[in-house]
Each structure stands twice: as C-alpha cells, then as structure tokens.
C-alpha cells in the first residue's frame, strides 16, 4: 500500500500498519511527539491500522487537532483523579474544547482546595504513565459493564445509541471510560496542565435534569505555553465586566432581589441613559421612526395569537393558571404583538408605508439560573426595539436600511471590527418548531443572502437558529472568555401579519398583507454596557463616561475657583465633579486615573489668576494650560461628535 505524507513523499508497505508504526518508521522522534494521525483528512487514533492507500499526516501537539487529543486525554486523567479523591462522584461527559477541556460530575460543588487536591492526584497519574488502551463491547454488554460500575450517566449515553452499535472504551490502568477517542498512547504524553475553574452545568443542558458540577482545565505541550496562557487568563479577568463593572460601581446584584436582576448604580444608569437618549434621537430625527410605549405585560390571549404561547411559553414569566383563573397574564418577552395593535388601531393606505415603530422596551425572559452572568444574561433587560410595517416591494430596501443603522451604531461605539454576521435559518428537519410553509422560508432566506452579498458583508449560516416566525441576521461578538453573544438582530417576517389580520389598502382598494421587519438598532442596553466595559477596560470614550471631567484643586484655598470651573462646564452639559478632599495633588491624580476619568483639571494660584486650567488626560497625559472656554469648546466638540480618542499607551504608563 502507498502512504502519501504531508510533504508529498510516499511510503510503501507490504502489509497493514498502525499510524504509530508508520510514524516510528518515519522518525523515532516524530513517533515520540505524535498525538494522533490524520488519514484522508480524518483525525484518528495512533492505534488505528491503515490497510489501504491513503494520505497521512502525523499530528503533534503543535497542531491544533493534536493538541485537542492531548486535552481530551487530560480530561480522562481528570476523571480518574476525581474518582480517586471522591469515589462517590458519578461520571458524565468530558470533551476537549477550544481552550482546554472539561468534565462533568454528579457531586457537591468543588472548592479551589478540592481542585488543588485533584490536580495533585492528576500529577501522580501522569507520572504512573499507564498506557491508554482501546477496547469495544456490544451495546448490551456495554450497558451492563457501566451499570456494574455504578455510572448511570454513561448507561444513559449508551442506551441512546443504536441496538447494533459497538461501543468503544479506553482504559488507563484500573480506570475505564466510555469514549470514541482518539487519545495519546499513555498519560506520560501530558506535559503541562492546570485546572482553572468549576461551575454548575445541567445534564445535557436541560434545566429539568440534574445539576452537575463541571471542572474546567487546560493543557499545553510546554510549561512556558501554559504559563503564558494562565497569565492571559489573569489579564482577561481584569477586563471581565462582571468584575470590573462592580469595581467601577456601574452595577451590582443582590441575592434577595434575584439572579439575572442587576441593579444599575448611578454611574451605570447614567451610561445607559446617555445611550438611550442617543438612540432615540437618532432613530426619530434621522431614520424616520415614530415612538410607542406599550404595556409590560398582557393576557395569554395575545401570545396565543402570535404563537409565543405555543413556541416560547417556557421562557416567559406567567402569572396565573389557565385551569383556575379567568385571566392569565405574562410579562412580555418581546414588544412586537403590542406594536401590531398600535398599527391596527387605524386603517392604513399603501401611501402610509413604511411605518417604522420604535420603542425602548423593557422585556422579561425566564432564563435558566445556570445561564446567568453579570449583565450579558439577565431576566429583565431593555432593548432598542423596533418594528417596520412595510409593503412587500419595500422590504429589501428597508432591510438594508436596518443593516445600515446597525452598522452606524457599531461604528459610533467603536466596536464594528469586533462583530460577525450570521444568517440564522430555520431547520427543515424540525418543522414543528416553526410556523409557515417551507417555500416562504426558503424564499425569505434567499432574499437575505442576496442582500448580504450585495452589501459585501461576510456572513455564516446557522441552521435552526431562526425565530419560529422568520429567519434573521444576528450580529454577534465574543466576550473576554470567548463566549459568543448576539448583540443586534434584524429579522424578516412574512408570516405574523396573517396571524394578527394586519393589512393595508393598496392602490386598487384591495386589502393586502404587509411584511414586517423586527430589529434592534443597538440591541440590549445591559449587554452592550457589558461589551463596552470589556472592550475599553473601563476607559470609555468621553461621550459615554458617567464622569467626564474631575477638577482637582491643589489646596482648599482654590476650592471656590474649582467650583467656578465646574459650574462653567456643567452649563455646557459636561459631567464634571470636584475632588475637594484634603489630599496631596499627586494622590488626587492617581485616584482620578484609577477611576478612569478622561480629563483632570488641576487648578491652583496661577490658574485662578489667569482664568485657566491645567489639563491632564488619560489620552495624552499633560495637555498643557488652557482657558476654561477653550477647554469647554474642546470637550464639547468631542462629546458632540462622539469622538473616540485613542489612548497613548506610553503616556498612560508614565503617568
């Protein structure tokens, strides 16, 4: 047989050989470094026997897929260590992931001290150097095998496989785990690892199932690579909005109020207010929106018409029992059906369309407790929601307009380069999730593809991510930990007008169903605030800052002048405070920098005499002496234009 290697060279063998044997034939050094093989593009175990002509690439830990094998093996070592330290723990699943690996256990929560004990046991297992050996069992025997070991989650996984399936296992010494592989040849192949954290996770992601405990870890080929990654983790923790936002007193949470119900502190509330006023003025004055204000809850009847009661009830907060109460209410998870009745309150001609309704909407969604995180996943939130009622012939141009508005908002916030675009489609294999005919879905999705291609916006397609009544463009970004969240959504809806009997009168006097675009211009204010905290590490553009200027009198003799400077700036709408504490000026400057205030105005005898201020900024350090009027003009222009000044890092460090 002929084996074509990565460099194009060919090896010929008279008989079948394992990937490991071929690697050894190429080079003993390569065999020692090998983690897996790639046969005809498929990643396989080193133990895999090659019998026919193929292309073969020997993967090491320097290859992404080779490193995944290291990490997968490390997850098995983790499982064995947990069983040694906590024999009563039950095993669930333990895959490799992009940042390392995890393993889920049925067990009480793990403390950092527990993780340290497990880590120490993992080191012993790796030092023992047991070989990982693969074996298979028929399905019935595999079930019995795991039942005898007292592993109910493994039994359930096997039971979900076909009757005629042959089930594979890997052993390492006395420890055996259900697994398809691939794995390293022995535990000694793990060179550098660390357990990083633990958290709760529902079995199979189902909130109605058992809450398991998930241990996260990572592994690398070299200790230096691990050290660099752990340093990176420490750095991103400093940017985590959940930590930094609390330290900056932007928001907090309280147990007695509840998970997913953050309290916006005065500074955070000011930032949300600034964004909200900007978006409302932008939509109304420049993009032709008209504002509505609708109730926070409604009877179940409304959601039955829209279809949310059948398709989304589990995600809603419902008040009452339909079998007992005459009227059952639910807090609204969206605003669309409310705005439809604003439209239906009067008759509309084709000349009236498009109608663009905008609302700053507070919504409620019953998220799983395990999903709650800071401001990104909450149960009450506010969005820049809008619904456009349009004629079918207007749909494409209006959809483009919604994309343009979203891009404008992203540019203004300075985050346009951080996003990816997704065409979220229906799943034709699961039609019960959706309303409408397949032809409508396919036609609509093709319109959206054409629009994105015409605008030269790169996008990916996600099957099964559409709402039950229409496909959408989701604009996503990743947080500091790499988790992707949707920030802005624009949705094409050719179906709900029928549900609500919405129509307009066309030029022939006939009733015609409109199309609807559901969209956000900036998305959820809370999630956007979290995004901005992490993006700017708390050093927000001046126009967004809850404190834009801090006046620093050198001593209490100049407090009166400092107040005069403050009053002049406040007259111009600048958010300004005075630090009149009896502290040295160096201390006050350091405190202002720690608070990430954009501008510090130092005032003393000379400044008072000349009617000036000594300007220091976190953008350029010492900006010199300026008159109050000149500085006011400078900062007001910066705020008015929503300029994003770049921090000059060297100056920042010197200060």
C-alpha positions as CSV (number, residue, x, y, z in Angstrom):
1,X,0.0,0.0,0.0
2,X,1.1,3.6,-0.7
3,X,1.0,6.2,2.1
4,X,1.3,9.8,0.8
5,X,2.7,12.1,3.6
6,X,2.2,15.8,4.2
7,X,5.3,16.8,2.3
8,X,4.2,14.8,-0.8
9,X,6.6,12.0,-0.3
10,X,5.3,8.4,-0.5
11,X,5.9,5.4,1.8
12,X,5.2,1.9,0.6
13,X,4.4,-1.1,2.8
14,X,3.6,-4.7,2.1
15,X,1.2,-5.2,5.0
16,X,-1.1,-3.1,7.2
17,X,0.4,-0.9,9.8
18,X,-0.8,1.3,12.6
19,X,-0.4,5.1,12.4
20,X,2.1,4.9,15.2
21,X,4.2,2.3,13.4
22,X,4.3,4.5,10.3
23,X,5.3,7.4,12.5
24,X,8.1,5.3,14.0
25,X,9.3,4.3,10.6
26,X,9.5,7.9,9.5
27,X,11.4,9.0,12.7
28,X,11.5,7.9,16.3
29,X,11.5,11.5,17.3
30,X,8.3,12.0,15.4
31,X,6.7,8.9,17.0
32,X,7.6,10.2,20.5
33,X,5.9,13.6,19.7
34,X,3.0,12.1,17.8
35,X,-0.5,12.6,19.3
36,X,-2.8,11.3,16.5
37,X,-2.9,10.8,12.8
38,X,-4.9,12.4,10.0
39,X,-5.9,9.8,7.5
40,X,-7.6,11.2,4.3
41,X,-8.5,14.3,6.3
42,X,-10.0,12.5,9.3
43,X,-8.3,12.6,12.7
44,X,-7.7,9.1,14.1
45,X,-6.0,7.4,17.0
46,X,-2.4,6.4,16.7
47,X,-3.5,2.8,17.2
48,X,-5.6,3.0,14.0
49,X,-4.5,0.4,11.5
50,X,-4.0,1.6,7.9
51,X,-4.8,-1.1,5.3
52,X,-5.2,0.8,2.1
53,X,-3.6,3.6,0.1
54,X,-4.2,7.0,1.8
55,X,-2.8,10.4,2.6
56,X,-1.4,10.6,6.2
57,X,-0.4,13.5,8.4
58,X,1.2,12.8,11.8
59,X,-0.2,15.3,14.3
60,X,1.8,16.6,17.2
61,X,0.8,18.9,20.0
62,X,2.0,21.8,17.7
63,X,-1.1,21.1,15.5
64,X,-4.5,22.3,16.8
65,X,-6.0,18.8,16.4
66,X,-3.0,17.2,18.0
67,X,-3.4,19.5,21.0
68,X,-7.1,18.6,21.2
69,X,-6.0,14.9,21.7
70,X,-3.7,15.9,24.5
71,X,-6.5,17.8,26.1
72,X,-9.0,15.0,25.6
73,X,-6.6,12.6,27.3
74,X,-6.2,15.1,30.1
75,X,-9.9,15.1,30.7
76,X,-9.7,11.3,31.3
77,X,-6.9,11.8,33.7
78,X,-9.1,14.4,35.5
79,X,-12.0,11.9,35.7
80,X,-9.7,9.2,37.1
81,X,-8.3,11.7,39.7
82,X,-11.8,12.7,40.8
83,X,-12.8,9.1,41.2
84,X,-9.7,8.5,43.4
85,X,-10.2,11.6,45.6
86,X,-14.0,11.5,45.6
87,X,-15.0,7.8,44.9
88,X,-18.7,8.7,45.3
89,X,-18.6,11.0,42.3
90,X,-20.5,9.9,39.2
91,X,-19.0,10.5,35.7
92,X,-20.9,12.3,32.9
93,X,-19.0,13.7,29.9
94,X,-15.6,15.2,29.4
95,X,-14.7,16.6,25.9
96,X,-11.8,18.7,24.7
97,X,-12.8,22.3,23.9
98,X,-11.1,25.2,22.2
99,X,-9.5,26.5,25.4
100,X,-8.8,23.1,27.0
101,X,-11.2,20.6,28.3
102,X,-13.9,20.0,31.0
103,X,-15.5,17.1,32.7
104,X,-19.0,16.9,34.3
105,X,-19.6,15.1,37.6
106,X,-22.5,14.4,39.8
107,X,-21.0,15.6,43.1
108,X,-21.3,18.5,45.5
109,X,-19.6,21.7,44.3
110,X,-15.8,21.7,44.1
111,X,-13.8,24.4,46.0
112,X,-10.4,25.6,44.9
113,X,-8.9,23.4,47.6
114,X,-10.7,20.4,46.0
115,X,-9.3,21.3,42.6
116,X,-5.8,21.5,44.1
117,X,-6.2,18.0,45.6
118,X,-7.5,16.7,42.2
119,X,-4.6,18.4,40.4
120,X,-2.1,16.7,42.7
121,X,-3.7,13.4,42.0
122,X,-3.6,14.0,38.3
123,X,0.2,14.6,38.5
124,X,0.5,11.2,40.2
125,X,-1.5,9.5,37.4
126,X,0.6,11.2,34.7
127,X,3.8,10.1,36.4
128,X,2.5,6.5,36.6
129,X,2.5,6.6,32.8
130,X,-0.2,4.0,32.2
131,X,-0.9,3.2,28.6
132,X,-4.3,4.1,27.2
133,X,-5.8,1.0,25.6
134,X,-8.9,0.9,23.4
135,X,-11.5,-2.0,23.6
136,X,-15.0,-2.4,22.4
137,X,-18.2,-4.2,23.6
138,X,-21.6,-4.9,22.1
139,X,-24.3,-2.4,23.3
140,X,-25.9,-4.8,25.8
141,X,-22.6,-5.8,27.4
142,X,-21.5,-2.1,27.5
143,X,-24.7,-1.2,29.4
144,X,-24.1,-4.0,31.9
145,X,-20.5,-3.0,32.2
146,X,-21.3,0.6,33.2
147,X,-24.3,-0.5,35.4
148,X,-21.9,-2.7,37.4
149,X,-19.6,0.3,37.8
150,X,-22.5,2.4,39.1
151,X,-22.2,5.1,36.3
152,X,-25.9,6.0,35.4
153,X,-24.9,8.8,33.0
154,X,-22.7,6.5,31.0
155,X,-25.5,4.0,30.8
156,X,-27.9,6.6,29.5
157,X,-25.4,7.6,26.8
158,X,-25.0,4.0,25.7
159,X,-28.8,3.4,25.7
160,X,-29.2,6.3,23.3
161,X,-27.0,4.5,20.7
162,X,-28.5,2.1,18.1
163,X,-29.1,-1.5,19.2
164,X,-26.4,-2.9,16.9
165,X,-23.8,-0.3,17.9
166,X,-20.4,-1.5,19.0
167,X,-19.3,0.7,22.0
168,X,-15.7,1.8,22.5
169,X,-13.9,2.3,25.8
170,X,-10.4,3.4,26.8
171,X,-8.6,2.1,29.9
172,X,-5.6,3.6,31.7
173,X,-4.6,1.2,34.4
174,X,-7.6,0.4,36.5
175,X,-9.7,3.3,35.2
176,X,-12.0,2.8,32.3
177,X,-14.1,5.4,30.5
178,X,-16.7,5.3,27.7
179,X,-15.1,7.1,24.7
180,X,-14.7,7.2,21.0
181,X,-11.2,8.7,21.2
182,X,-8.7,9.5,19.9
183,X,-6.2,9.5,22.8
184,X,-2.5,9.6,23.5
185,X,-0.6,6.3,23.8
186,X,0.0,6.9,27.5
187,X,-0.7,9.5,30.2
188,X,3.0,10.5,30.1
189,X,2.3,12.4,26.9
190,X,0.7,15.2,29.0
191,X,3.5,17.8,29.7
192,X,1.7,20.8,31.2
193,X,-1.8,21.2,32.5
194,X,-3.9,23.2,35.0
195,X,-7.4,23.1,36.4
196,X,-8.8,26.6,36.0
197,X,-12.3,26.7,37.5
198,X,-15.5,24.9,38.3
199,X,-19.2,25.7,37.9
200,X,-22.7,24.1,37.7
201,X,-24.0,22.6,34.4
202,X,-27.2,20.8,33.8
203,X,-27.0,17.3,32.4
204,X,-27.4,17.5,28.7
205,X,-28.1,21.3,29.0
206,X,-31.6,20.6,30.3
207,X,-32.7,22.7,33.2
208,X,-35.2,19.9,34.2
209,X,-32.3,17.4,34.6
210,X,-29.7,17.1,37.4
211,X,-27.4,20.0,38.1
212,X,-23.9,18.5,37.7
213,X,-20.5,20.1,38.6
214,X,-18.2,20.9,35.7
215,X,-14.4,21.2,36.2
216,X,-12.6,23.2,33.5
217,X,-8.9,22.7,32.8
218,X,-6.4,23.4,30.1
219,X,-3.2,21.7,28.8
220,X,-0.3,22.6,26.6
221,X,2.7,20.9,25.1
222,X,5.2,23.1,27.1
223,X,5.2,24.6,30.5
224,X,6.0,28.0,29.0
225,X,2.9,27.9,26.8
226,X,0.8,27.0,29.9
227,X,2.4,29.9,31.9
228,X,1.6,32.3,29.1
229,X,-2.0,31.1,28.9
230,X,-2.5,31.4,32.7
231,X,-1.1,34.9,32.6
232,X,-3.5,35.7,29.7
233,X,-6.4,34.3,31.9
234,X,-5.4,36.6,34.7
235,X,-5.3,39.6,32.4
236,X,-8.8,38.9,30.9
237,X,-10.2,38.5,34.4
238,X,-9.2,42.2,34.9
239,X,-11.4,43.0,31.9
240,X,-14.3,40.8,32.8
241,X,-17.3,43.2,33.0
242,X,-18.7,41.2,35.9
243,X,-15.6,42.1,38.0
244,X,-14.6,45.5,36.5
245,X,-18.2,46.8,36.3
246,X,-18.7,46.1,40.1
247,X,-15.3,47.7,41.0
248,X,-16.3,50.8,39.0
249,X,-19.7,50.9,40.7
250,X,-21.6,50.6,37.5
251,X,-23.9,47.8,38.7
252,X,-24.4,45.2,41.4
253,X,-26.5,42.2,42.2
254,X,-28.3,41.3,45.4
255,X,-29.4,37.7,46.4
256,X,-32.7,38.8,47.9
257,X,-33.6,40.6,44.7
258,X,-32.7,37.6,42.5
259,X,-30.5,36.2,39.8
260,X,-30.5,38.0,36.5
261,X,-31.9,41.2,38.0
262,X,-28.9,43.6,38.2
263,X,-29.1,46.9,39.9
264,X,-27.6,49.7,37.8
265,X,-25.7,52.1,40.1
266,X,-25.8,55.8,39.4
267,X,-22.8,55.7,37.1
268,X,-24.1,52.7,35.1
269,X,-27.6,54.3,34.9
270,X,-26.0,57.5,33.5
271,X,-24.3,55.5,30.8
272,X,-27.5,53.6,29.9
273,X,-29.4,57.0,29.8
274,X,-26.7,58.5,27.5
275,X,-27.0,55.6,25.1
276,X,-30.8,55.5,25.2
277,X,-31.2,59.3,24.5
278,X,-28.7,59.0,21.6
279,X,-30.5,56.0,20.1
280,X,-34.0,57.5,20.4
281,X,-32.9,60.8,18.9
282,X,-31.0,59.1,16.2
283,X,-34.0,56.8,15.2
284,X,-36.6,59.6,15.5
285,X,-34.7,62.5,13.9
286,X,-32.6,60.8,11.3
287,X,-34.1,57.5,10.5
288,X,-37.8,58.2,10.4
289,X,-39.0,56.2,13.4
290,X,-42.1,57.1,15.5
291,X,-42.2,56.2,19.2
292,X,-44.6,54.0,21.0
293,X,-44.9,53.0,24.7
294,X,-46.7,49.8,25.4
295,X,-47.6,47.7,28.5
296,X,-45.0,45.4,30.2
297,X,-47.5,42.5,30.4
298,X,-50.5,41.1,28.6
299,X,-53.1,38.4,28.8
300,X,-52.2,35.0,27.4
301,X,-54.7,35.6,24.6
302,X,-52.2,38.0,22.9
303,X,-49.3,35.5,23.0
304,X,-51.6,32.7,21.7
305,X,-52.4,34.8,18.6
306,X,-48.7,35.5,18.0
307,X,-47.7,31.9,18.6
308,X,-45.4,32.7,21.5
309,X,-47.6,30.7,23.9
310,X,-47.1,27.5,22.0
311,X,-43.5,28.1,21.0
312,X,-42.0,30.2,23.8
313,X,-44.1,29.8,27.0
314,X,-41.3,28.1,28.9
315,X,-39.2,31.2,28.5
316,X,-41.9,33.5,29.9
317,X,-42.9,34.7,33.4
318,X,-46.6,33.6,33.6
319,X,-49.0,34.9,36.3
320,X,-51.9,32.6,36.9
321,X,-53.2,29.1,36.0
322,X,-55.4,28.7,32.9
323,X,-57.3,25.9,34.6
324,X,-58.1,28.1,37.6
325,X,-58.0,31.7,36.7
326,X,-60.3,33.5,34.2
327,X,-57.4,35.7,33.0
328,X,-53.8,34.6,32.9
329,X,-51.1,37.3,32.3
330,X,-47.5,37.1,31.3
331,X,-44.7,39.6,31.4
332,X,-43.7,40.4,27.8
333,X,-40.6,38.7,26.3
334,X,-40.9,40.9,23.2
335,X,-42.9,44.0,22.0
336,X,-43.9,43.0,18.5
337,X,-47.6,42.0,19.2
338,X,-48.2,45.2,21.2
339,X,-46.9,47.4,18.3
340,X,-49.1,45.4,15.8
341,X,-52.1,46.7,17.7
342,X,-50.8,50.2,17.5
343,X,-50.8,49.7,13.7
344,X,-54.2,48.1,13.8
345,X,-55.8,51.0,15.7
346,X,-56.3,52.8,12.4
347,X,-56.6,51.9,8.8
348,X,-53.6,52.4,6.6
349,X,-53.1,53.1,2.9
350,X,-50.2,51.9,0.8
351,X,-49.1,55.5,0.8
352,X,-48.6,55.4,4.6
353,X,-46.0,52.7,4.4
354,X,-43.3,52.1,5.5
355,X,-44.2,52.8,9.2
356,X,-41.2,52.5,11.5
357,X,-42.2,52.0,15.1
358,X,-39.5,52.4,17.7
359,X,-39.7,51.7,21.5
360,X,-37.3,51.5,24.3
361,X,-38.6,48.2,25.6
362,X,-38.1,46.6,29.0
363,X,-38.5,42.8,28.5
364,X,-38.6,39.7,30.7
365,X,-37.3,36.2,29.9
366,X,-37.1,33.3,32.2
367,X,-33.5,32.3,31.6
368,X,-32.1,29.2,33.3
369,X,-30.3,30.0,36.6
370,X,-27.2,28.4,35.4
371,X,-27.0,30.8,32.4
372,X,-27.0,34.0,34.5
373,X,-23.9,36.1,34.1
374,X,-23.4,39.8,35.1
375,X,-25.1,42.0,32.5
376,X,-24.9,39.6,29.5
377,X,-27.5,37.1,30.5
378,X,-30.3,38.6,32.6
379,X,-34.0,38.1,33.2
380,X,-35.0,41.7,32.9
381,X,-33.4,43.9,30.2
382,X,-34.1,46.9,28.0
383,X,-33.6,47.0,24.2
384,X,-33.7,49.5,21.4
385,X,-36.6,47.6,19.7
386,X,-38.4,48.5,16.5
387,X,-40.9,47.0,14.0
388,X,-41.2,48.2,10.5
389,X,-44.5,47.6,8.7
390,X,-43.7,47.7,5.0
391,X,-45.2,46.8,1.6
392,X,-43.5,43.7,0.1
393,X,-41.9,45.9,-2.6
394,X,-40.3,48.0,0.1
395,X,-38.9,45.0,2.1
396,X,-35.4,44.8,0.6
397,X,-34.5,48.5,0.8
398,X,-35.9,48.8,4.4
399,X,-33.9,45.7,5.4
400,X,-30.8,47.3,4.0
401,X,-31.7,50.4,6.0
402,X,-31.9,48.4,9.2
403,X,-28.4,47.0,8.5
404,X,-27.1,50.4,7.8
405,X,-28.5,51.8,11.1
406,X,-26.9,48.9,13.0
407,X,-23.6,49.4,11.3
408,X,-23.7,53.1,12.2
409,X,-24.4,52.3,15.8
410,X,-21.5,49.9,15.9
411,X,-19.1,52.4,14.3
412,X,-20.2,55.1,16.8
413,X,-19.5,52.8,19.7
414,X,-16.1,51.8,18.2
415,X,-16.9,48.1,18.0
416,X,-17.7,47.5,14.3
417,X,-14.5,45.4,13.8
418,X,-15.4,43.1,16.7
419,X,-18.6,41.5,15.2
420,X,-19.6,38.7,13.0
421,X,-22.7,38.4,10.9
422,X,-24.9,35.2,11.0
423,X,-27.9,34.3,8.8
424,X,-30.0,32.3,11.3
425,X,-32.1,29.9,9.3
426,X,-34.9,27.5,10.1
427,X,-34.3,23.8,10.4
428,X,-36.4,21.9,7.7
429,X,-35.8,18.7,9.6
430,X,-37.7,20.1,12.6
431,X,-40.7,21.9,11.1
432,X,-42.8,21.7,14.3
433,X,-40.6,24.5,15.7
434,X,-41.8,27.0,13.1
435,X,-44.9,28.4,11.5
436,X,-45.4,28.9,7.8
437,X,-44.7,27.0,4.6
438,X,-41.3,25.8,3.6
439,X,-41.4,27.8,0.3
440,X,-41.9,31.0,2.3
441,X,-38.9,30.2,4.5
442,X,-36.6,29.3,1.6
443,X,-37.6,32.4,-0.4
444,X,-37.1,34.7,2.5
445,X,-33.7,33.2,3.4
446,X,-32.6,33.7,-0.2
447,X,-33.6,37.4,-0.2
448,X,-31.4,37.8,2.9
449,X,-28.4,36.0,1.3
450,X,-28.8,38.3,-1.7
451,X,-28.8,41.4,0.5
452,X,-25.7,40.4,2.4
453,X,-23.8,39.5,-0.7
454,X,-24.9,42.8,-2.4
455,X,-23.6,44.8,0.6
456,X,-20.4,42.7,0.7
457,X,-21.0,41.8,4.3
458,X,-19.3,38.4,5.1
459,X,-21.6,36.1,7.0
460,X,-22.1,32.5,8.1
461,X,-25.3,30.4,8.0
462,X,-26.6,28.8,11.2
463,X,-29.3,26.1,10.8
464,X,-32.0,26.0,13.5
465,X,-31.3,29.5,14.9
466,X,-34.2,31.3,13.4
467,X,-37.2,32.5,15.4
468,X,-40.3,30.4,15.0
469,X,-41.8,33.0,12.6
470,X,-38.8,34.1,10.5
471,X,-35.1,34.0,9.7
472,X,-32.8,36.8,10.9
473,X,-29.4,38.3,10.7
474,X,-27.7,38.1,14.1
475,X,-24.8,40.4,14.7
476,X,-22.6,38.6,17.3
477,X,-19.5,39.3,19.3
478,X,-17.4,37.4,21.9
479,X,-16.8,38.3,25.5
480,X,-13.3,38.1,27.1
481,X,-13.7,34.4,27.6
482,X,-14.6,33.7,24.0
483,X,-18.3,33.1,24.5
484,X,-20.4,34.4,21.7
485,X,-23.4,36.6,22.3
486,X,-25.9,38.2,19.9
487,X,-25.8,42.0,20.2
488,X,-28.1,43.1,17.3
489,X,-30.9,41.2,15.5
490,X,-32.7,42.1,12.2
491,X,-35.5,39.7,11.3
492,X,-37.5,39.2,8.1
493,X,-41.2,38.3,8.9
494,X,-43.6,37.4,6.1
495,X,-46.0,35.4,8.4
496,X,-47.2,37.2,11.5
497,X,-49.3,39.8,9.7
498,X,-51.6,36.9,8.8
499,X,-51.8,35.9,12.4
500,X,-52.9,39.3,13.5
501,X,-55.0,40.1,10.5
502,X,-52.9,43.2,9.6
503,X,-53.4,44.8,6.2
504,X,-53.2,48.0,4.2
505,X,-55.3,49.3,1.3
506,X,-53.4,49.2,-2.0
507,X,-53.9,51.4,-5.0
508,X,-56.7,49.2,-6.2
509,X,-58.6,49.5,-3.0
510,X,-57.8,45.9,-2.0
511,X,-56.7,44.6,1.4
512,X,-53.0,43.4,1.3
513,X,-50.9,41.8,4.0
514,X,-47.8,43.9,4.9
515,X,-44.3,42.4,5.7
516,X,-42.7,43.1,9.0
517,X,-39.1,43.7,10.0
518,X,-38.2,43.1,13.7
519,X,-35.0,44.8,14.6
520,X,-32.8,46.4,17.2
521,X,-30.5,49.2,16.3
522,X,-28.1,48.7,19.2
523,X,-29.6,45.8,21.0
524,X,-29.9,45.2,24.7
525,X,-28.5,48.1,26.7
526,X,-27.3,46.0,29.6
527,X,-25.4,43.6,27.3
528,X,-24.0,46.5,25.3
529,X,-22.7,48.1,28.6
530,X,-21.0,44.8,29.5
531,X,-19.5,44.7,26.0
532,X,-18.2,48.2,26.3
533,X,-16.7,47.6,29.8
534,X,-14.7,44.7,28.4
535,X,-13.8,46.4,25.1
536,X,-12.4,49.6,26.7
537,X,-11.4,48.0,30.0
538,X,-13.5,50.7,31.7
539,X,-11.7,53.5,29.7
540,X,-14.8,54.6,27.8
541,X,-15.0,57.2,25.1
542,X,-15.6,60.6,26.7
543,X,-19.2,60.9,25.5
544,X,-20.1,57.7,27.2
545,X,-18.4,58.4,30.5
546,X,-20.5,58.9,33.6
547,X,-17.8,61.3,34.9
548,X,-16.1,63.2,32.1
549,X,-14.0,65.7,34.0
550,X,-12.7,65.9,37.5
551,X,-11.4,69.2,38.8
552,X,-8.5,68.9,41.2
553,X,-7.8,72.0,43.4
554,X,-4.2,72.0,44.7
555,X,-5.4,73.0,48.1
556,X,-8.6,74.1,49.8
557,X,-7.7,77.8,49.0
558,X,-8.7,77.0,45.4
559,X,-11.9,75.1,46.0
560,X,-14.0,78.2,45.2
561,X,-12.3,78.5,41.8
562,X,-12.7,74.8,41.2
563,X,-16.4,75.2,41.8
564,X,-16.5,78.0,39.3
565,X,-14.8,75.8,36.7
566,X,-17.3,73.1,37.4
567,X,-20.3,75.4,37.0
568,X,-19.0,76.7,33.7
569,X,-18.6,73.1,32.3
570,X,-21.9,72.0,33.7
571,X,-23.5,74.9,31.8
572,X,-22.2,73.2,28.7
573,X,-23.6,69.8,29.6
574,X,-20.3,68.3,30.7
575,X,-20.5,65.7,33.5
576,X,-18.0,67.1,36.0
577,X,-17.1,66.7,39.7
578,X,-14.7,68.4,42.1
579,X,-12.3,66.5,44.3
580,X,-12.1,68.8,47.3
581,X,-10.6,66.3,49.8
582,X,-7.7,67.4,51.9
583,X,-5.2,65.3,49.9
584,X,-2.0,66.0,48.0
585,X,-2.5,66.7,44.3
586,X,-0.5,63.6,43.3
587,X,-2.9,61.4,45.3
588,X,-5.9,63.0,43.6
589,X,-4.4,62.5,40.1
590,X,-3.8,58.8,40.9
591,X,-7.3,58.4,42.2
592,X,-8.8,60.0,39.1
593,X,-6.7,57.7,36.9
594,X,-7.9,54.7,38.8
595,X,-11.4,55.9,38.3
596,X,-10.7,56.1,34.6
597,X,-11.8,59.7,34.3
598,X,-11.0,61.1,30.8
599,X,-9.9,64.6,31.9
600,X,-8.4,66.0,35.1
601,X,-8.2,69.8,35.5
602,X,-5.6,70.9,38.1
603,X,-6.2,74.4,39.4
604,X,-4.1,76.5,41.7
605,X,-2.9,80.1,42.2
606,X,-1.7,80.7,38.6
607,X,-4.8,79.1,37.0
608,X,-7.1,81.1,39.2
609,X,-5.3,84.3,38.4
610,X,-5.3,83.6,34.6
611,X,-8.8,82.0,34.4
612,X,-7.2,78.8,33.1
613,X,-7.0,75.1,33.9
614,X,-4.0,72.7,33.7
615,X,-5.3,69.8,31.6
616,X,-4.3,66.2,32.1
617,X,-6.0,63.4,30.2
618,X,-5.8,59.6,30.0
619,X,-5.3,60.0,26.3
620,X,-2.1,62.1,26.1
621,X,-1.0,62.8,29.7
622,X,-0.2,66.5,30.2
623,X,-2.1,68.6,27.6
624,X,-0.9,71.9,29.0
625,X,-2.6,75.1,30.2
626,X,-5.9,76.1,28.5
627,X,-8.5,78.7,29.2
628,X,-11.8,77.5,30.6
629,X,-13.5,78.5,27.4
630,X,-11.1,76.7,25.1
631,X,-11.2,73.5,27.2
632,X,-15.0,73.7,27.2
633,X,-15.1,74.1,23.5
634,X,-12.7,71.1,23.0
635,X,-14.5,68.7,25.2
636,X,-18.0,69.7,24.0
637,X,-16.9,69.0,20.4
638,X,-15.5,65.6,21.5
639,X,-18.8,64.7,23.2
640,X,-21.0,66.1,20.4
641,X,-19.2,64.2,17.6
642,X,-18.8,61.1,19.8
643,X,-15.1,61.1,19.0
644,X,-13.1,58.1,20.2
645,X,-9.7,59.4,21.2
646,X,-7.0,56.7,21.3
647,X,-5.0,56.2,24.5
648,X,-1.3,56.9,24.0
649,X,-0.1,53.9,26.0
650,X,3.4,55.3,26.8
651,X,2.0,58.4,28.3
652,X,-0.5,56.4,30.3
653,X,2.3,54.3,31.8
654,X,4.4,57.3,32.6
655,X,1.5,58.9,34.5
